[in-house]
Amino acid sequence: MSCRWIQPRHLTAMNNQMAHVDNILNRWIKDSIPSWQKILRESIETDDIKRKEYAEWMLKDVLKYREE
């Protein structure tokens, strides 16, 4: 089996794609936080424990949101 090296131009293209994916993910996180905050408020108002726990998990562990 021969060893093949990735050419620099391919590495540059892959880095550009990863930067694009990071931008998309960061945008999704930023846009999702207000929706999950609303779901959390509504679940507290309606005493929906499961929904509240899920919203808290999304905000804390998935979106890494911390109240300021």
C-alpha positions in Angstrom: 0.0 0.0 0.0 1.5 3.3 -1.0 1.3 6.4 1.1 -0.5 9.3 -0.3 -0.2 12.8 1.0 -2.9 15.4 0.9 -1.9 18.2 -1.4 -1.8 21.7 0.2 -4.5 23.0 -2.1 -6.9 20.3 -0.8 -6.0 21.2 2.8 -6.9 24.8 2.1 -10.2 23.8 0.5 -11.0 21.5 3.5 -10.1 24.3 6.0 -12.4 26.7 4.1 -15.3 24.2 4.2 -14.8 23.7 8.0 -14.8 27.4 8.6 -18.1 27.6 6.6 -19.6 24.8 8.7 -18.4 26.5 11.9 -20.1 29.7 10.8 -23.4 27.9 10.1 -23.3 26.1 13.4 -22.6 29.4 15.3 -25.4 31.1 13.5 -27.8 28.2 14.4 -26.8 28.5 18.0 -27.3 32.2 18.1 -30.6 32.0 16.4 -31.9 29.1 18.5 -31.3 30.6 21.9 -34.3 33.0 21.9 -36.6 30.1 20.9 -35.4 27.9 23.6 -35.6 30.7 26.2 -39.3 31.1 25.2 -39.9 27.4 25.4 -38.4 27.4 28.9 -40.5 30.3 30.0 -43.7 28.7 28.7 -42.9 25.3 30.3 -42.4 27.0 33.7 -45.7 28.9 33.3 -47.6 25.7 32.4 -45.6 23.6 34.9 -44.5 21.2 32.2 -41.5 19.6 33.9 -40.3 17.4 31.0 -40.4 20.3 28.6 -38.6 22.5 31.1 -35.9 20.0 31.6 -35.4 19.6 27.9 -35.2 23.3 27.3 -32.7 23.7 30.1 -30.6 20.9 28.7 -30.7 22.5 25.2 -29.7 25.9 26.5 -27.0 24.7 28.9 -25.5 21.6 27.3 -26.2 21.9 23.6 -26.2 25.7 23.0 -23.8 26.4 25.8 -25.9 29.4 26.8 -25.1 31.2 30.1 -27.3 34.0 31.4 -25.4 37.2 31.8 
